[in-house]
Amino acid sequence: MSETVLNVNAPPKDHVMVLDGQGWVGLVSMMGSETTIVNAARVSFGKFVSEISERDIILMKYLLENRHTSPLEHVVFSFIVHCPLFVRSQWHRHRTWSYNEISRRYTETDIEFYVPPMVRSQSENNRQASEDTMSKEAQNEAREMIRKANEQSLKEYEALLTKGVCREQARGVLTQNVMTTFWATVDLHNLAHFLEIRDHAGAQWEMVQYARAIKQLIKPKLPHVAEIMHW
Ligand SMILES: Cc1cc2nc3c(=O)[nH]c(=O)nc-3n(C[C@H](O)[C@H](O)[C@H](O)COP(=O)(O)OP(=O)(O)OC[C@H]3O[C@@H](n4cnc5c(N)ncnc54)[C@H](O)[C@@H]3O)c2cc1C
């Protein structure tokens, strides 16, 4: 039996970096391909192709434009995601995905914190939105405050562990900027829905970066679908 120890903060080979190199999304595995989609759609005809033709591209266009998306459910992706806790919370609202996440009950090592590469101001007319209006100087000051808060929270966490407090309670003092790593598995129908609402002007900038990274990762695997969907 062979076993490899992986660093949970290091991406797999097939990955896209995000958030100025602080986060990433990697592709662990993929089941199915574009031929799977057209073969599933043509189940009634008993026809099975192993290469995509012009006819198949027209069929995929028809399926996607008419939301006849059940054939997409036979294509499944497993990703590994390294992101701040607040991105994880938004991601995990997507109930049609399966998740497994590292547990801070098991490990107190490899703790990393996110510091936003650019700091945005609060939108005045939309409570859920932010704007790119802060001066460089104000952004640098804010970044420094965030970095210090992260550092202080790590000090408190370590002090609690030294006092013998259990990891499951001590972790409560860590900031929302703590980076976490999780596996996420989804079929293409639900992934397309995720990409539609998360690579969108209404979504948080950090979340948008992950959605775009996924598009970049899967584009070479599903080139015609990506083109039809404008990914
Ligand atoms: C810009 C933005 C802001 C948001 N703000 C908030 C917020 O402030 N607070 C908050 O709590 N959430 C917020 N969300 C999360 C949002 O409400 C959804 O929970 C999240 O986007 C997952 O979407 P979903 O349910 O469509 O996806 P999935 O959970 O992946 O579900 C996919 C689809 O399956 C169907 N489905 C899944 N589960 C059920 C079910 N139990 N019953 C019926 N149909 C189901 C639905 O058709 C659904 O669209 C926000 C999301 C976005 C994009």
The ligand as a Gaussian input file, in Angstrom:
#p B3LYP/6-31G(d) Opt

LIG

0 1
 C      -25.690000      37.337000      -4.788000
 C      -26.181000      36.357000      -3.759000
 C      -26.532000      36.778000      -2.507000
 C      -26.986000      35.873000      -1.550000
 N      -27.318000      36.310000      -0.301000
 C      -27.748000      35.438000       0.637000
 C      -28.084000      35.867000       1.959000
 O      -27.994000      37.035000       2.285000
 N      -28.488000      34.946000       2.868000
 C      -28.612000      33.632000       2.530000
 O      -29.015000      32.838000       3.390000
 N      -28.281000      33.190000       1.303000
 C      -27.861000      34.061000       0.359000
 N      -27.511000      33.600000      -0.891000
 C      -27.569000      32.159000      -1.153000
 C      -28.788000      31.795000      -2.019000
 O      -30.000000      32.093000      -1.365000
 C      -28.728000      30.293000      -2.339000
 O      -28.859000      29.548000      -1.135000
 C      -27.422000      29.884000      -2.985000
 O      -27.072000      30.778000      -3.999000
 C      -27.566000      28.479000      -3.561000
 O      -28.403000      28.565000      -4.674000
 P      -29.399000      27.419000      -5.041000
 O      -30.322000      27.108000      -3.906000
 O      -30.066000      27.808000      -6.335000
 O      -28.358000      26.221000      -5.321000
 P      -28.456000      24.665000      -4.900000
 O      -28.614000      24.521000      -3.440000
 O      -27.268000      24.025000      -5.556000
 O      -29.758000      24.188000      -5.588000
 C      -29.897000      24.183000      -7.026000
 C      -31.367000      24.187000      -7.354000
 O      -31.950000      22.981000      -6.844000
 C      -33.253000      23.268000      -6.332000
 N      -33.276000      22.989000      -4.890000
 C      -32.235000      22.626000      -4.106000
 N      -32.648000      22.411000      -2.852000
 C      -33.958000      22.654000      -2.841000
 C      -34.959000      22.607000      -1.829000
 N      -34.693000      22.267000      -0.580000
 N      -36.219000      22.925000      -2.166000
 C      -36.548000      23.270000      -3.436000
 N      -35.646000      23.345000      -4.444000
 C      -34.381000      23.029000      -4.136000
 C      -33.540000      24.743000      -6.635000
 O      -34.152000      24.853000      -7.890000
 C      -32.143000      25.340000      -6.714000
 O      -32.058000      26.532000      -7.490000
 C      -27.075000      34.488000      -1.862000
 C      -26.682000      34.057000      -3.144000
 C      -26.254000      34.960000      -4.086000
 C      -25.823000      34.463000      -5.459000

